[in-house]
Amino acid sequence: GRRPRRVAAVRERPIVAPVVVHAPESEGGRRVVARGRILGVADNVMDVLDLVEAVGLERADVRLDDADLIDWRGGGSYEWTPSSE
């Protein structure tokens, strides 16, 4: 009989959300990056929606709490002022 083929283990890259909203900056706003490309600085969630829409995501399909789509760093969608730490 035939022996089963050996399949080499594939090391998967960590999954990263395609949109990253960085921590609030000292000057105000949060930098928004999509797949390594800086989209701009958002001052609120509506700005985030505008920026991701500009790169082809449908606003209606964007859920701000979807961690597979948006990685909120330094606070969630409710945090827009720099940390006092």
N, C-alpha and C positions, 0 to 999 in steps of 0.2 A: 504494500500500500504506500500511498504518498504521505509524506510527513507534512504537517501544516507549515506554511511559510512563516518565517520569523519576520516580525514587523519591528523595525527599530523604534524605540521610544522617541517621540518628538517632544522636545522641550517647548512648551507653549510660552509665549510672551505674556506678561501680565496684561489683563484687560484694563484699558484706561478709557474713561468716559471721553467721548469725542469733543465735548465742550468743557473747558475748565474756567471757572470763575474764581479768580484769585482773591486773597484776603484784601479787605479795604486798605487803600493806600493812605499815607499821611496827608496827602493833598486832597483826598476825597476820591470817591469812585472805586471801582473794582475792575481790574484788567480782565478781559474776556479773550480766551484763546480757543481756537477750534483746530484740532489735529496739528498743533504746532504753529499755527498762523495767528498772529495777534489781530483780533477783529476790532478792538477799540476798548474804551473805558466806559463802563456802565455806572450810572448814578442811582439806578433803581431797577426793579425787575422788568419794567416795560422796555428799558434800554437793552437789557439782555435779550428779550424777545426780538427787538428790532435787529440787533446784531446777528443773531442766529438765523433770522429770516433772510438777511442779506446774503448769507452763504448757502441758501437753498433749502433750509428746513422750513416746513410749513408751520406757522405759528399755532395753528389748531392742533398739530401733532406734538407740540412741545409741552411736556409736563415738568414744571420746575422742580418737583420732588422726585423725578426719575433719575436715580443714581447711575443708571446705565447710560444716560445721555449727558447729564450735567454733574460735574464734580465741583461742589461748593467747598472751597478751601478757606479756612479762617473764619468760618461762620456760614450759616445757611442763607437762604434767600431773604431773610429778615434783617441781616446784619450789613449795615452800610457805612458805619463809622469805624475808624481804626481802633484797635484794642488799646486800652490804656496801660497794658503791661509793659 
